[in-house]
Every structure is written in structure tokens, then in C-alpha cells.
Amino acid sequence: MCESARVPTDPLRAVRRQALSVSVATGLYGISFGALSVAAGLDLPQTMALSLLMFSGGSQFAFIGVVGAGGAAGAAIASAALLGARNGLYGAQLTPLLDLPRRLRPAAAHLTIDESTAVATAQPTRSAARAGFWWTGAGVFVLWNAFTLLGALAGDRLGDPRAYGLDAAAAAAFLALVWPRLAGRVAQGVAAAAVVVALVTTPVLPAGVPVLLAALVAVGVGVLAPEAAQREDAA
């Protein structure tokens, strides 16, 4: 009896492929940040310092948005800090999931972003979650900074970076990670409510506040209906 041999799928290899695809999609959007940062009046060292040290795309765009509009440095820092506060929520979720040694936690804190959190929390085991976190965080860090440099050097010669659809590519990659987790009614309700809150509050509140309010929707569900949320997670 002849049967074709089946090669077992390596789960860590699958995680690395997922991390690479997310890193490329997100990193490419760094071109947009580099070009817009220079257009807002920052020089090359300042632009690269934001990407290397702040390393939070939403916060970086909030910062240069305020600077480009002529706002004060304090307002730019406050906007970036408000939007970056969500990373603290990610840390609270990732700490028990990854259970990293203390010596690795400073590096992990710097790589705790939307994408590394999404890939890590989508994995079924701790080893896969760790691999997803490190590969995604490091991949995005390297590519984001490389393409930030490219965008800053090219500057106006690129035209409007949004014309290339790079903003949509990063959002699509993140949505692809989140979508499988929206199978239950509770998750769908939380997502829908968060979207409504963000859309309603974005025109009237400072950058960063709508994101935090949208995140509080999930926190509220966890506090008010923990049994329903736990049953759906188990399912």
C-alpha cells in the first residue's frame, strides 16, 4: 500500500512566516513616516531618533502631526504619550503570557507594540507566543527604521506616501491577525462598540484619547460580564 508521506507542519516555522509578513507590511509604512516627518520640519537625526527610541508608529505620527501643524513641543509630547499609553495595557497582557526572565524584559518592553502583541496573543502555546513576539517585534523594529531612513532621505521626491497604499497595507496586516478572533458574539460586540467609540470621539478629542476609550470597551466587558468573556475564550 502506497501512501504519500505527509510532512508535519512546524508550528514555529508558521509563526515566523506570519511574523515576517506582518513585519514587511508594517515596516513599509515607515517610508510614510520618514517623508512626513521631514516635511513637518524635523531633520534626519530627529526623525531617526523618534523611530529608534519612541518606536510606536501611532505615537510618532501623532507627534509630527502636532509639530507640522505648528503646535508646541509639550502638546506634541502629550499627544504621543496618550496614544502610546495603550502599550502599557499590552504589557499587562503579555507579562503572564510570555513569562520572560527579568534580563529580557527591558528589550521586550521596547518591542511591545500593536503587531508583536497581536501575533503573540494569537498563538496556542507559550513557546509559539514567545517566538511570535520576538520575531515580529524585532522584524518590525529593523524594517520600520530602515524604511524611515529611506523615506526621510527621499523626502518630497516620493510625493504623498499614502498614494502607494502603505497605510492600508499596515492596517490590513493587523486586521488579518485580529479577524480570526472575532468568531464569537462577545468579541464581535466588543469590536463593533470599540469602532463606534473611536469614530465618534476622534473628531472631538486629542490624538490618543479615542484609542484609550475604545480599549476601555473591552475592559468594561471583562469587568461587567467576565463569565461570558471567559466562556467564549474557552470555546
N, C-alpha and C positions, 0 to 999 in steps of 0.2 A: 504494500500500500504506500503510495507516494503522496505526501502532503507537502505543500510549500511551507518552508520554515518561516516562522514569524519572528522578527527581531523585536524584542521588548523595547518599549519606549523609555528612554532615560528621562525621569521627571526633571532632574536638574538641568538637563540639556534643553528641555522645553522652556524652563524658566529663563534660561539665558537668552534664548531666541526672543522670548517675549520682552525681556529687559532691553535687548538690543533694538527692537522695533520701536519701543517707546522712547528710548534714548535718542534715536535718529530723528523721530518726528518732533520731539521737544527741542533737541539741540538746534535743528534747522531754524527754529523760530528765534534763536539768538541773533541771527542776522538782522532781524527786525529791530531788536533792542539796541544793537550796536549802532545802526544807522540813525534811529530815532534819538538816541542819547546824544550823539554828536550834533544832530540837528537842534536839540534842545539847549545846546551851549556847553556841554561837558567836553573836556578834551579826552584824548585816548587813555592816559593813565587813570583818570577819574572813572571813565566808563568801565575799564577792566577791573578796577577796584570794586565797583558795585557787583560785578558778576562773580568775582573771586571770593569776596568777603561776605556780601549780603546773600548771594546765591538763592534768591527766591524771586522767580520771574514776575509774579504779580506785584510784589513789593517794589521791584526795580522799575516796572512800568509806572506804578503809582508815583514813585519819586521823580522820575524825569517828566511825568505829566504835569506835576505841580511846578517844577523848575521851568519847564518850557512855557508854561502859562504866566511866568513872571512871579510866582509865589515865593514866599520867604523860605529859607532853609529849614526853619522849625516846622513849618506846615508840611514840607516835603517829607521830613523825617517822621512826623506824626502819621501821615497817610501811609507811608511804607510800614511803620510799626503796627498799625491797626490791621493791615492786610496780612502781615507776617505772623500775627498772633495765632492764626489757625495752626501753624506748625507746632505750637505748644500742645494743642489738642491731639495732633497726630502722635506726638511723643508719648502722651499718656496711654495711647492705644498700643504703640509699638513696644514700649518697655517690657510689659509682660509677655508679649508675643515673641519677641526676639531673644530676650533674656541674655543680653550681651555682657561680657566681662567689663569691669569698670574701665580698664585701659582703652577699650574701644568706643566708649560712649561719647567722648568729645567729637571724634570723627563722625560717629553715627548721627549726632545732633546736627552737625553741619550738612549732612546729606539727607536729613528728614524734610522732604518736600512732597508735593502732591503725588508725583509719579512714583517715587520709591515707596511711599505708603500704600498706594493703590496696588502695586504689583505684589508687595509683601503680604498684605492682608487678603489677597485673592488666592493664596496658596494653601493647600490642605495640610501641610506639615511644617514644623518649625524649621527644619533644615532647608526646605524649599523657600520658606518665607525669608530666611536669612540670605539665601542666595539671591532671591529676587530683590531684596532691599539693597544689598551691596552692589550688585551688577547694575541695577537701574540707577542708584544714586551716583555711583562713580561714572557710569556711562553718560548720564545727563550732565554731570559736572564738567567732564572733559569736552564734550561736544558743544555744550552751551557756551563755554568760554572760548573755544576755538571759533565758533561762528559769530560770537560777539565781536571778537577781534576782526574777523573778516568784514562784518557789517560796519564797524567803526572806521576801518581803513577805506572801504569803498565809498561810504558816506552817500552823498547826493547822486553818485553815479548809478546807484541801484534803483533810483526812483522810489515810489511808495512800496515798501516791502509787502504790504498787505495785498498788493495786486497779484502776488505769486501764490496766495492761498496758504502761507505758512502759519498764520494764526488759526486757520481752520484745521490744519494738519495736527497741531498740538492738541486742540480740543477734541478732535476725532479719536486720537490715540487714547486719551483719558476716558472718553465715553465708551470706547470698546472694552476697557477694563471694568468700568462700573456696570455696564449693561447686564452681564450675566447675574449680577447680584440683585437685580430688580425683579426677580421672578415672583416674589410674594406680595400680597396686597399691602402689608405694612410697609415694606420697602418702597413700593410704588407710591403709596400715600405720602411717605416722608419726602421722597424725591419731588413729587408734584408740589407739595406745600413749600419746600425749600426754594424751588424755582419761582413760585409766585412771590414769596417774600423778597427774594433777590431782585426780581423785576420791578416790584412796586417801590422798593426803597432805594434802588440805585440812582434814580434821578434826583433824589432829595437829600441823601445822606453822603458824608465824606467817603472817599475810597477806602475799602476795607471793612466798614461797618456792615454793609449788606451781606458780605460773606459770613461774618460772625453771626449775624442774626439768622441767616439760613442754616448755619451749623447748629444753632440753638434749637431748631425744629427737631432735629434728631435727638438732641439731649432731652428735650421735653418729652418725646415719645418714650425714651428709655426710662425716664422718671415716673411718668404718669401711667404707662402701660408696659411695665417690664415683662410681665408674663407673656403678652402677645409677641413682643420682640424676641424673647428667648425661644418660644415655640417655633417661630419662623426660622431663626438661626439654626435650630436643631434639625428642622426639616431640610 
